[in-house]
Amino acid sequence: MNTMPKGPQGQKRPADVIGNAVHIARIATGEEQETSLKQPAKRKSGLAGAKARQDNTTAEDRSEIAKKAAAARWG
């Protein structure tokens, strides 16, 4: 039994290496569309939320948030 593997976002991928290479080539040439976003509305609302956060915070606040994030990531 040969099951179809899942990609990082749960999308279906061909089980064999050659089939996967052909699939990627089709995406690169535009013959197929990558459907990695199952719910594109979530991305749209996320972008709207990011804009709202940017409008509601000062440059100094954003700088402090970025410094804390960098310290947590690299600290």
N, C-alpha and C positions, 0 to 999 in steps of 0.2 A: 504494500500500500504506500503510495507516494502522496503525502499531504502537501498542501501549498503553504510555504512559509509566510510569515507576516513581516512587514517592514517596521521601522521604528514607530510609526504612527498607526500601526495595525492594518496597513493596506496589504492587499494580496500581491505576492511576488511569485514568479515561476520557480519551481523547485530545482531545476537543473541550471548549471552555470551558463550554458549557451543560450537557453531560453531567457535567462535574466539579462544577459548581454544584449540580446535582440530587443527586449522590452525597454532597456535603458536607451538604446539607439533610437527607438521609435519616439520616445519622449524627447530626446535631444533634437530630432528632426521635425518635431511637431505633429507626427502622425497620430500620437496618442497624447492624452492629457494626464498629467500627474494629479491624482486625486488624494493628496495627503491631508487636506483639510476636510474632515467629515462634516463640520458645522461652520461654514464660512461666516455666519452671523456672529459667532463668538469673537472672531478676529476683528470684525467691524466694531463691535461694542468695546473690545479691548483698546482699539485705536482711539475711539471716542473718549474712553476713560483716561487714557494717557494725555490726550489734549486737555481734558478738564483739569487733571492734576497739574499740568504745566501752567494753565491759566490761573490756578488757585494758589500756587506756591511762588515764593520769590526766588530770585537767582541764588541768594545766599542759602536758603533752605534746600534747594536742589543740590547745591554744592556740598552741603553737610551730608545729605542723604547719599550722594555719590561717594564721599570719603568713607562713610560707614560701610557702604557696600564693598568698596575696594579693600578696606581693612579686613572685613569678614572673609572675602574671597582669598586674599593673599596673606592674611595674618596668620 
